[in-house]
Amino acid sequence: MIKRLAAFACLAALAACAPQQAENPVQIYALDCGRIAFADTAPFADNGAFNGVARDFVDPCYLIRHPDGDLLWDLGLPDAVAEMPEGLRIEALNATATVPVTLVSQLAAFGLTPADIDFIAISHSHGDHTGNAGLFAATATWIVNADERAHMFRDEARGAQEFSTYAALENAETRLIESGARHDVFGDGSVIIVPAPGHTPGHAMLFVRSGNAGDLLLSGDMFHMAESREWRTVPAFNHDREQTLQSMDIVDAITADENVRLIRQHVPEDFEALPHAP
Ligand SMILES: [Zn+2]
């Protein structure tokens, strides 16, 4: 019974399970994996809250360095976009994506090549989070939940523009997380993948207890805009509205611990507040 209570405490307050802050060797770095300029962010609220609002998004990747391996969380826009003088036009969203500095060059600043990355995981399979998957598919272990993987490789997905960015993952060495389960990546509570479905069937967030930036919840695409959390906006392009709202409640439960800082991944101020490549 005591064990069951302890496990429940871990689920309610993720930080309670993780190593203490002092001498915590886990480090996190936010890498610049592109920018997306929206002339109109209307698609990010299905109630019209953002109609006519222009906004620039950041699109980070996160390098988490643990004594047992390096994990990349989210894989940004493709490095190949850096070669496009006008950027990559995304007509469906009336947006332009740019990559000012490549992921490969930022890893090199740590003395790393793509082959040195041990684990990759994505919040979800939209193209701005899978862009560089091809760099890692042959050498890293891909950690993914069963729902997102099935969504990515269903027949209808294979014709989509973004499919080519992650197609190589189909044959990657894969650690499959069962549907709806949290996953403790290194087994010590410091890095935990938390399911937050709704935006896509297997959308997920990442809890990190780091020594250099404290306790963080990287929220994937739960909140695209700075206003999204307070206004509880649900994007117009979204898999399951009710699930998305329930996942917002999961965010609230985890961040009820005031030591856990929420990182809204596309919001520039949250990106700027984290450590970057040396
Ligand atoms: Zn996104």
Boltz pocket constraint, residues with backbone or C-beta under 6 A from the ligand:
constraints:
  - pocket:
      binder: B
      contacts: [[A, 126], [A, 128], [A, 129], [A, 221], [A, 266]]
      max_distance: 6.0
